[in-house]
Structures are given as structure tokens and as C-alpha cells.
């Protein structure tokens, strides 16, 4: 009795720490959020992030419901007109996983940005993302009232059956449109291209903007479709086919290609075909959710579907701009001179002409040129120490002097166009000692004096990450120091410690970024669990006190937290202490009350036959069974 009393008191005393993510998989429509619940959560995002998220009506549905786009990006970043991305969901009303995947991406990215994550900060500073959660609001609202929830199209009356009527929005776009399906057919494409207000809303924003990539989320099947969906054969040009293959490799789904290659049929008047053909947007339709889940998977599956597609979506968003890949090769100078002209100033290097040089190739696999006139580059691991003699940087047939500091070479290269590369050569003085076994390269598109906070792409072991040019959250990371050196001419932040070794493995230029590259993306503000990390923290007044063990000794580490996170943790810690106090009070109360409990009188008699029948536990003690 005592332990039950204490457990109950502890349960009611502990605060319930709810999260916005629970609203995506604990909604009132088979676990999914209703139209009203989703809009309430979107309004919450707007109120919590007024400087990063805005709302714009782009049209209205057949039943006059507003269709909104939510525009994600910092104000300072959007003033630079960064690469744009379009994300849509619920084109088909019975595919609610498309909605929660989109909303999870939005909410989680805002959370990461607020926490100071470098990749999230880069996206909000260097991209402009348009999100249209409800392309077909009428159909979704109608499904909320149906047990079957089978409505796919909008609610224009085209059939005697209200459930079977409507126009398939994804068959109403103006490329290879077909009027061959009757009004009751699931693929009825309307009376003409863009006859529906929902498709006209998307047409309008595509024509008014310059989206580089688009993801029109659907469900289900874990497959990725791309243009041309009307065709029986793959008609994409080689360059764009390579882009889609790079994306598909990151997604990791077995089914990839046109509609005939994935779902087994062609599709006319389809959104991706129009966006690609008329606006040259690298547009695609991820079919999120597993094959066995159906259109309305169990609520237990929703969170996994949402989280698994976050990195996939992030990759497509990032690919709209610059996507970094670096290759480094050590060459003999003699072999180099057999292919290239003699670099000017080679004879003037201290100590004479060197035997080796270092080739650095920077690829932009993205769909936009790098931002700014120049890229600031830091290369760590190409040389050792801080040699006193300058080397040379060879770029576009011209040479400039080059210095190394603490194993990091800082240089500038010209802006790199989309889907192209830049090759430079580092020519060391003879006093330099070249090494190639451990190397990290960080590249910044933004100058250190820009109004936008500089964030570096960093490449190591064929993997891309992002880093701030400083040591944030009490950390001193190698990529942050390299980023700072790139921006500030080779001067590392004060108090830098020994470099963290990162091994690079070379890869051929033709191999695209893999799913391992994407999955390994980390930010300069992310802690990875190690033996030196603290095991307990108490938040108070915007500061985190971390208690733990380090090399066998207790350590006290003080690191700043974002204000909102610190306040949240402080509130939770306060509730936790109050809950513990209430639990102890309840325990003593239970003990005190034990003395007032009067034992119930129990008749002392032998069990009867009826007792044996009603109380199975007595059977073991019957004399005849012994």
C-alpha cells in the first residue's frame, strides 16, 4: 500500500512536459492533426518566430478556404535574394503524412535555429523556403467527417457521388494535360489546364518566384518520382538526370524515377512535369510512409515518418544553393609542369623550387552559384605547424603569396558557378612540410563584415558539415577554428587547443554526395557524447552549470544557453524539485496514517467448497492435492 501511495503522489506531482511534435501524431483525425489543429500549430510557429517566418495568402480553394504559404528565412538573409525552395503537401486530401512531414520539417528547423545549430542557421540565412501545407484544404476537411476518409480530389461537384466527385489537383497542371477521365474518376483532370483555384494558386507563386527545387509531398510507398511522369520512357537530359540521381542516393529509397518506373502508370497534367518543363524547377514528389501503412498509417508510425524525412528535405533545400565537395591531391612539381605552364614567381620561393605541390578542387554540386564575389577558404592538414616562409597560391594562371598558421592555410578563390568546380594549387616553400593524411577544408560564402552571420561549409572524410567561425557553447572545434582562419586571414581564435584529427578519403569527381554524407552533417554547436561530457545539468538565468567527470576529477563547466531554452529548463527544474518535495511529504503522510488504519476482522474458519471454486489460489493448499 505504501509504495502505491508514493507512486501515485509522484505521478501527479510531476509536470507534463508536452511538445509541439505531439500535436502531429496525437491529433483528432486518426492520430493526425485536424485542419483546425494544424493551423493553430502553424500560428504558434508564427508567433514564436516572427523574424524568421511570415505568412502570405496565395489563393483560395473551391469552397473559398484560404490557401497560405509560409515563408521561412531571416529578414537579413531574404534581403540578399537567396535561392528559393518550394515545399507543398496535401495535394491529395487522403494523404495526411505529407502534411505532418512538412510541418515537422518547419518546426524542427525552427527549434534547431533557436538552439544555435549551424546547419539550421545556414538554411535560414542562405535560403528562402516557401511551404504550402494545405494545397487541398476542402478535401481534407471533408475527410475529417468520414469514417472511410477516401476523398482524394477537391470538392468541385463533378459526380453524383460527393465522395467520388471533384478534380484531381495533380492532374490539372498545364503540361500534357488530359480530359480523358470522367468526373467520377479519381484522375479527373478538370475541364481545362488550371481550371481549379488550387492549381492556379501554385501557378501564381511559381511564376512570381524563382524556385530552384520543389518537393510536392505525397503518401505513401517510400518512393521518389520525378519528371517526365506523362512519358513511358526517361526523357530527362543528362545534366538534370545526374541531379535527380544525387538526390535519390541521399533519399535511399529503392523506388526512384518517373511515374511509370515507380507506381507503374503514367500521369498527365502533373505538378512536377509543369514545374520542371515551364519553370525549370528541379521538382519531385516524395511518397512518404512505408508500403504497409496505407494512406492513413497507425498513429504510432507518424513520428518515425516525420523524423526520417527531415534530413532528406534538408538536403533538397540545401541543394538549391551551393553544395560543397572537396578533393585534394598531392602531386610532384615535375608532373605538374608537364601539363601546365610554369607558375610565375616559382623561382622566388625561399629555399628554391619545391618538389611537391598541393592541388585543391572545390566542387559546387548545387543549383545556384556560390554567394558573393569570392569564397574564403581554410585548409587544415595540408601543412604542419606555422612555417615562416610564404608559399604561393596558383589560381587562373596567376600567383599570390600564401601563408600558413598553426597547420591551416587561408586563401580566397573566385565565386563558383552552379554545377561546376574550381581548381587551385598550393605551392609550398621548401621549408613547408606537406601532409595529406588528415585534412579538413572549410569554405565561407559570406564575408566576415557582412550583415549576415558567416557560416562555413566544411568538408572532411567526404562529408559535409556546417560551422560558425567561433567556439560556441563552450566548445573549441577544429572546423570552427578553420572557419575563423578562412575569414580572418589565417588567425585562429585565441586559446585554441590541439586539432581534432579528421581523416579524408579521396573520391572521384563523378561520385555524388551520398546518404552517408548527409547523415553525418553536424553543426559546430552540437555536442557528441564522450567520456568527458557532463552527466547532469541545472539551468538557471540563461546559464547552464554542467557537473561531470573529466580524467578522474570533477569538473564544473559553465556554458551559455539560448535564453528561451534556459528559461524552459529552469521552469522544468523548479517543477521537478517541487515534485520531489511533494513526494517526500506524501510518503511521510502515508507512514503517519498507517497507525490509524484499523485491521478488518476476518472470520477464522476452514475454506468451504464454494471458497475453493471462487478463489483459484486456494487450490494449491487443499489437503487432497498434497
C-alpha positions in Angstrom: 0.0 0.0 0.0 2.8 2.4 0.9 4.6 2.1 -2.4 1.4 2.6 -4.4 0.6 5.7 -2.4 4.1 7.1 -3.1 4.0 6.2 -6.8 0.6 7.9 -7.2 1.8 11.1 -5.5 5.0 11.2 -7.6 2.9 10.8 -10.8 0.5 13.6 -10.1 3.3 15.9 -8.8 5.5 15.6 -11.9 4.7 18.2 -14.6 3.6 17.1 -18.0 6.2 18.3 -20.5 4.2 18.4 -23.8 5.8 19.2 -27.1 4.5 20.6 -30.4 5.6 17.3 -32.0 2.8 15.5 -30.1 0.3 17.6 -31.9 1.4 15.9 -35.2 0.9 12.3 -34.0 -1.8 12.8 -31.3 -4.3 14.7 -33.4 -8.1 14.2 -33.5 -8.1 12.7 -37.1 -6.8 9.1 -36.7 -3.9 10.5 -34.9 -3.2 13.2 -37.4 -4.0 16.9 -36.7 -7.2 18.3 -38.0 -7.4 21.3 -40.2 -8.0 23.5 -37.2 -5.3 21.9 -35.1 -2.7 22.2 -37.8 -3.5 25.8 -38.4 -3.3 26.5 -34.7 0.2 25.0 -34.6 1.3 27.0 -37.6 0.0 30.1 -35.9 2.1 29.2 -32.9 5.2 28.9 -35.1 4.5 32.4 -36.5 4.1 33.9 -33.0 7.2 32.3 -31.7 9.4 33.2 -34.7 8.2 36.5 -36.1 11.6 37.3 -37.5 12.1 34.0 -39.3 8.6 33.0 -40.5 5.9 35.0 -42.4 2.5 34.1 -43.8 1.0 35.1 -47.2 -2.3 34.1 -48.8 -1.6 32.8 -52.3 -5.2 31.9 -53.3 -8.3 30.1 -52.1 -9.9 26.7 -52.6 -13.1 25.9 -54.4 -15.1 26.3 -51.2 -13.3 29.6 -50.5 -11.0 28.5 -47.8 -7.7 30.5 -47.9 -4.6 28.8 -49.2 -1.5 30.1 -47.3 2.2 30.0 -48.0 4.6 30.2 -45.0 7.9 31.8 -46.0 10.9 30.7 -44.0 14.1 32.7 -43.8 15.7 35.5 -41.8 15.0 39.1 -42.8 18.6 39.9 -43.4 19.0 36.7 -45.5 15.9 37.3 -47.6 17.2 40.8 -48.5 20.0 39.2 -50.4 17.5 37.2 -52.6 18.9 33.8 -51.7 18.0 30.6 -53.6 14.3 29.7 -53.2 12.7 26.4 -52.4 9.0 25.3 -52.6 7.5 22.6 -50.3 3.8 21.5 -50.6 1.6 19.0 -49.0 -2.0 17.6 -49.1 -2.4 18.0 -52.9 -4.3 14.8 -52.3 -6.6 15.1 -49.3 -6.3 11.5 -48.1 -2.5 11.7 -47.7 -2.1 13.3 -44.2 1.5 12.1 -43.8 2.5 14.6 -46.4 1.2 17.3 -44.1 3.0 16.2 -40.9 6.3 15.7 -42.8 6.2 19.3 -44.0 5.1 20.6 -40.6 7.8 18.6 -38.7 10.5 20.0 -41.1 9.3 23.5 -40.4 9.0 23.1 -36.6 12.2 21.1 -36.1 14.3 23.5 -38.2 13.0 26.5 -36.2 13.9 24.6 -33.0 17.4 23.9 -34.3 17.8 27.5 -35.3 16.7 28.8 -31.9 19.2 26.4 -30.3 22.1 27.8 -32.4 22.6 24.9 -34.8 24.9 25.9 -37.6 23.2 24.0 -40.4 19.8 25.3 -39.4 21.2 28.8 -39.2 22.8 28.4 -42.6 19.4 27.4 -44.2 17.6 30.3 -42.6 20.3 32.8 -43.6 21.1 31.5 -47.1 17.8 30.0 -48.4 14.2 31.2 -48.7 11.7 28.3 -48.2 8.1 28.6 -49.2 5.8 26.0 -47.5 2.2 25.4 -48.6 0.7 22.9 -46.0 -2.8 22.8 -47.4 -3.0 22.7 -51.2 -6.4 21.0 -50.9 -8.0 22.2 -47.7 -11.6 21.3 -48.7 -10.9 17.7 -49.3 -9.0 17.3 -46.0 -11.8 18.9 -44.0 -14.3 16.6 -45.8 -12.3 13.5 -44.9 -12.4 14.5 -41.2 -16.1 13.7 -41.2 -15.9 10.4 -43.0 -15.1 7.0 -41.5 -13.5 5.9 -44.8 -11.5 9.1 -45.4 -11.1 8.2 -49.1 -11.5 11.7 -50.7 -8.5 12.4 -52.9 -9.7 15.3 -55.1 -11.0 18.8 -54.4 -14.8 19.3 -53.8 -15.9 20.7 -57.1 -19.2 18.7 -57.9 -18.4 16.6 -60.9 -20.2 13.4 -60.0 -23.5 12.4 -58.3 -21.4 10.8 -55.5 -19.9 13.5 -53.4 -17.1 11.2 -52.4 -16.2 10.4 -56.0 -16.6 13.9 -57.3 -14.0 16.6 -57.7 -11.0 17.4 -59.8 -7.6 15.8 -59.1 -5.4 18.8 -58.5 -2.3 16.8 -59.5 -3.8 16.2 -63.0 -4.8 19.8 -63.6 -1.5 21.4 -64.5 -0.7 22.6 -67.9 1.8 20.1 -69.3 0.4 17.1 -71.2 -3.0 17.7 -69.6 -5.7 15.2 -70.4 -9.5 15.5 -70.3 -10.0 11.8 -70.8 -11.2 10.9 -67.3 -14.8 11.4 -66.4 -15.9 13.4 -63.4 -16.3 10.3 -61.1 -12.8 9.0 -61.9 -10.0 9.5 -59.3 -7.8 11.1 -62.0 -10.4 13.5 -63.4 -8.2 16.5 -64.6 -10.9 19.1 -64.9 -12.3 20.9 -67.9 -9.0 22.5 -68.9 -5.5 23.1 -67.5 -5.5 25.2 -64.4 -9.3 25.2 -64.2 -9.0 24.8 -60.4 -8.3 27.6 -58.0 -5.9 25.4 -56.1 -3.6 24.8 -59.1 -3.8 28.5 -60.0 -2.5 29.4 -56.6 0.6 27.3 -57.1 1.0 28.5 -60.7 1.0 32.1 -59.4 3.7 31.7 -56.8 5.9 29.7 -59.2 5.6 32.4 -61.9 6.3 35.1 -59.4 9.4 33.5 -57.8 12.5 31.6 -58.9 12.3 28.3 -57.1 15.4 26.1 -57.7 13.9 23.0 -56.1 10.5 21.8 -55.2 9.1 18.9 -53.1 5.4 18.1 -53.5 4.9 15.6 -50.7 2.5 12.7 -51.2 1.9 9.4 -49.5 2.6 6.5 -49.5 5.2 3.9 -50.6 8.7 5.2 -49.8 9.5 6.2 -53.4 10.7 9.3 -55.2 9.1 10.3 -58.5 10.4 13.0 -60.9 9.6 14.2 -64.5 8.5 13.3 -67.0 5.6 11.5 -65.5 3.5 11.6 -68.6 6.1 9.7 -70.6 6.7 5.9 -71.0 10.5 6.4 -71.2 13.0 8.6 -69.3 13.4 11.8 -71.4 15.4 13.9 -69.0 18.7 15.5 -70.2 21.8 14.0 -68.8 22.7 17.0 -66.6 19.3 17.1 -64.8 19.2 13.3 -64.6 22.5 13.5 -62.7 21.0 15.9 -60.2 18.0 13.7 -59.6 20.3 10.7 -59.1 22.3 12.6 -56.5 19.1 13.3 -54.6 17.8 9.8 -54.9 21.1 8.4 -53.5 20.6 10.6 -50.4 17.0 9.5 -50.0 18.0 5.8 -50.1 14.7 4.6 -51.4 14.6 1.6 -53.7 11.9 3.0 -56.0 13.1 6.1 -57.9 12.2 7.6 -61.3 9.2 8.6 -63.4 5.7 7.6 -62.6 5.9 4.6 -64.9 9.1 3.5 -63.2 7.7 3.8 -59.6 3.9 3.5 -59.4 3.6 1.6 -62.7 1.4 4.1 -64.6 1.8 7.5 -66.4 0.3 10.7 -65.1 -0.9 13.6 -67.2 -1.2 17.2 -66.1 1.1 16.5 -63.2 2.7 19.2 -61.0 6.3 18.1 -61.2 6.1 18.0 -65.0 4.8 21.5 -65.2 7.2 23.0 -62.7 10.2 21.3 -64.4 9.1 22.0 -68.0 7.8 25.6 -67.7 9.9 26.9 -64.8 12.9 24.6 -64.9 12.5 23.8 -61.2 14.1 20.5 -60.0 10.8 19.3 -58.8 9.9 15.9 -57.3 7.2 14.1 -55.4 8.4 12.0 -52.4 5.9 9.4 -51.5 6.4 9.3 -47.7 5.5 6.4 -45.5 6.0 2.7 -45.9 4.1 0.5 -48.3 2.3 -1.3 -45.5 1.0 1.9 -43.8 -1.6 2.9 -46.4 -2.9 6.4 -46.7 -3.8 6.7 -43.0 -1.0 4.8 -41.2 -1.3 4.0 -37.5 -0.6 6.9 -35.2 2.4 5.0 -33.9 4.1 5.4 -37.3 3.7 9.1 -37.7 6.6 10.3 -35.7 9.0 8.0 -37.5 7.8 9.0 -40.9 8.2 12.7 -40.0 11.7 12.4 -38.5 13.1 10.2 -41.2 12.3 12.7 -43.9 13.8 15.7 -42.1 17.3 15.2 -43.4 16.0 14.3 -46.9 14.1 17.5 -47.0 17.1 19.5 -45.7 19.3 18.1 -48.4 16.9 19.2 -51.2 16.7 22.7 -49.6 20.5 23.0 -49.4 21.0 21.7 -52.9 19.1 24.8 -54.2 22.2 26.8 -53.5 25.8 25.9 -53.1 26.6 22.2 -52.3 30.3 21.7 -51.4 32.5 18.9 -52.3 36.3 19.0 -52.0 39.1 16.8 -53.4 42.8 17.2 -52.5 45.7 15.6 -54.4 49.4 15.8 -53.7 51.5 16.0 -56.9 55.1 16.2 -57.9 56.0 19.5 -59.4 57.7 17.8 -62.4 54.4 16.0 -63.4 52.5 19.3 -63.0 54.9 21.2 -65.2 54.5 18.6 -68.0 50.8 19.5 -68.2 50.7 23.2 -67.1 52.7 26.3 -67.8 55.3 27.4 -65.3 53.7 29.4 -62.4 55.1 33.0 -62.2 57.2 33.6 -59.1 58.2 30.0 -58.7 61.9 30.8 -58.7 61.5 33.4 -55.9 60.3 30.9 -53.3 62.5 30.8 -50.2 64.9 27.8 -50.3 64.4 27.2 -54.0 61.8 25.4 -56.1 59.9 22.7 -54.2 59.5 19.1 -55.2 55.8 18.8 -54.4 52.6 20.9 -54.6 49.1 20.5 -53.4 46.0 20.5 -55.7 42.7 21.6 -54.2 39.5 21.1 -56.2 36.3 22.7 -54.9 33.1 21.5 -56.5 29.7 23.2 -56.3 27.2 20.4 -56.8 24.3 22.8 -56.0 21.9 24.5 -58.3 23.0 28.1 -57.7 26.3 29.9 -57.9 28.1 30.4 -54.6 27.1 33.7 -52.9 29.4 36.7 -53.1 32.3 37.6 -55.3 34.8 35.3 -53.6 35.0 32.3 -51.4 37.1 32.4 -48.3 38.8 29.0 -47.7 40.7 27.4 -44.8 42.7 24.2 -45.4 43.9 22.4 -42.3 46.2 19.4 -42.5 47.9 20.2 -45.8 50.9 21.5 -44.0 52.4 21.2 -40.5 52.9 24.0 -38.0 53.5 27.6 -38.9 56.3 27.9 -41.4 58.0 31.3 -41.6 58.4 31.4 -45.4 55.4 32.2 -47.6 54.2 29.9 -50.3 52.2 30.5 -53.5 48.6 30.2 -54.5 48.1 29.5 -58.2 44.7 30.4 -59.5 43.6 31.1 -63.0 47.2 31.3 -64.2 48.1 33.9 -61.5 50.0 33.5 -58.3 49.7 35.3 -54.9 51.7 34.8 -51.7 50.3 32.4 -49.2 50.9 31.9 -45.5 50.1 29.0 -43.1 49.3 29.4 -39.5 49.0 26.5 -37.0 48.6 24.0 -39.8 45.9 26.0 -41.6 46.3 27.6 -44.9 44.0 30.5 -45.6 43.1 31.6 -49.2 40.5 33.2 -51.4 39.0 31.7 -54.6 36.7 33.3 -57.1 33.0 32.5 -56.9 32.0 29.1 -58.3 29.1 28.8 -60.7 26.4 26.1 -60.2 27.3 22.5 -61.1 30.9 23.5 -61.7 34.3 23.4 -59.9 37.3 25.5 -59.2 40.9 24.1 -59.0 43.7 25.9 -57.3 47.2 24.8 -56.4 49.1 25.4 -53.2 52.8 25.7 -53.9 54.8 25.4 -50.6 58.1 26.9 -49.8 60.8 24.2 -49.3 60.6 24.9 -45.6 57.0 23.7 -45.6 56.2 20.1 -44.7 53.2 18.8 -46.7 50.9 16.2 -45.3 47.7 14.8 -46.8 46.6 12.1 -44.3 44.4 14.4 -42.2 42.6 17.3 -43.8 39.6 19.5 -43.3 38.5 22.2 -45.7 36.1 25.0 -44.7 34.6 27.4 -47.2 32.6 30.6 -46.4 30.3 32.3 -48.9 29.8 35.3 -46.6 32.5 37.9 -45.7 33.2 38.4 -42.0 31.9 42.0 -42.2 28.6 41.1 -43.8 25.3 41.8 -42.1 24.7 38.0 -42.2 26.5 35.9 -39.8 29.2 33.9 -41.5 28.7 30.2 -41.6 31.2 27.8 -43.2 30.7 24.7 -45.3 33.2 22.2 -44.0 34.3 19.0 -45.8 36.1 16.1 -44.2 36.1 12.4 -45.0 33.9 13.2 -47.9 31.2 14.6 -45.5 29.7 18.0 -45.4 29.0 19.9 -42.2 28.5 23.5 -41.1 30.4 25.6 -38.6 30.4 29.0 -37.1 33.8 30.9 -37.1 34.0 30.8 -33.4 33.8 28.5 -30.4 30.2 28.5 -29.3 28.6 26.9 -26.3 31.9 26.4 -24.6 33.3 24.2 -27.4 36.5 24.6 -29.3 36.1 22.7 -32.5 38.5 22.2 -35.3 36.0 23.3 -38.0 35.2 26.5 -36.1 38.9 27.4 -35.9 39.4 26.6 -39.6 36.4 28.7 -40.5 37.7 31.6 -38.4 41.1 31.3 -40.1 39.5 31.4 -43.5 37.6 34.6 -42.6 40.3 36.4 -40.8 43.4 35.6 -42.9 44.7 32.6 -41.0 44.4 34.0 -37.5 42.9 31.3 -35.3 40.8 32.3 -32.2 42.7 32.8 -29.1 43.1 29.8 -26.8 42.8 27.2 -29.5 43.7 23.7 -28.4 45.2 20.8 -30.3 43.4 20.0 -33.6 40.9 17.1 -33.7 42.2 14.8 -36.4 39.9 14.1 -39.3 40.9 11.7 -42.0 39.9 12.3 -45.6 39.4 9.7 -48.2 39.5 10.8 -51.8 36.6 10.1 -54.1 36.3 10.5 -57.9 34.7 13.8 -59.0 31.8 12.0 -60.7 30.5 10.4 -57.5 27.7 12.4 -56.0 27.1 13.2 -52.4 25.9 10.1 -50.6 23.4 9.4 -47.9 26.4 9.0 -45.5 27.5 12.5 -46.3 24.1 13.8 -45.5 23.6 11.8 -42.3 26.9 12.9 -41.0 26.1 16.6 -41.1 26.8 18.2 -37.8 27.0 21.7 -36.5 29.6 23.5 -34.5 27.2 23.8 -31.7 26.4 20.1 -31.4 27.9 18.0 -28.6 28.7 14.4 -29.3 28.6 12.1 -26.3 32.1 11.3 -24.9 33.5 10.2 -21.6 34.5 13.9 -20.9 30.9 15.2 -21.2 28.9 16.1 -18.1 26.2 13.9 -16.9 23.9 16.3 -15.1 22.9 19.9 -15.7 20.8 22.5 -13.9 19.6 25.6 -15.9 19.3 29.0 -14.2 19.2 32.5 -15.5 20.4 31.8 -19.0 23.4 29.8 -17.9 23.9 26.0 -17.7 26.1 24.6 -14.9 27.4 21.2 -16.0 28.6 18.7 -13.5 30.6 15.7 -14.5 33.8 13.7 -14.5 36.9 14.5 -16.6 40.1 12.5 -16.3 39.0 11.2 -13.0 38.4 14.6 -11.5 35.2 16.5 -11.0 34.8 19.5 -13.4 32.4 22.4 -13.4 31.7 23.8 -16.9 29.8 27.0 -17.5 28.3 27.5 -20.9 25.6 29.9 -22.2 22.3 28.6 -23.3 19.8 30.4 -25.6 17.5 32.5 -23.4 14.3 30.6 -24.2 15.9 27.2 -23.6 17.4 28.3 -20.3 14.1 29.6 -19.1 12.4 26.4 -20.1 14.9 24.2 -18.3 14.8 26.4 -15.2 11.0 26.1 -15.1 11.2 22.3 -15.5 13.9 22.0 -12.8 11.7 24.0 -10.4 8.8 21.7 -11.1 11.0 18.7 -10.6 12.2 19.9 -7.2 8.7 20.7 -6.1 7.5 17.3 -7.3 10.2 15.6 -5.3 9.3 17.6 -2.2 5.6 16.8 -2.6 6.6 13.1 -3.0 8.5 13.1 0.3 5.7 14.9 2.1 3.2 12.3 0.8 5.5 9.4 1.9 5.6 10.7 5.5 1.8 11.3 5.4 1.3 7.7 4.3 3.5 6.4 7.1 1.8 8.6 9.6 -1.7 7.4 8.5 -0.7 3.7 8.9 -1.2 3.9 12.7 -4.8 4.9 12.2 -5.8 2.1 9.9 -8.0 -0.4 11.8 -7.4 -4.0 10.6 -10.6 -5.6 9.2 -11.9 -8.5 11.1 -11.7 -11.8 9.2 -13.6 -14.9 10.1 -11.4 -17.7 11.1 -12.9 -20.8 9.6 -11.9 -23.5 7.2 -12.4 -22.8 3.5 -15.6 -24.2 2.1 -16.2 -25.9 -1.3 -17.6 -22.7 -2.5 -14.4 -20.9 -1.5 -12.3 -23.3 -3.4 -14.4 -22.8 -6.5 -14.4 -19.0 -6.3 -10.8 -18.5 -5.2 -8.5 -20.4 -7.5 -5.5 -19.5 -5.4 -6.7 -21.7 -2.6 -6.5 -24.9 -4.7 -2.8 -25.2 -4.1 -3.4 -25.7 -0.3 -6.1 -28.3 -0.4 -5.3 -31.3 1.5 -6.4 -33.8 -1.2 -3.9 -32.1 -3.6 -0.9 -32.6 -1.4 
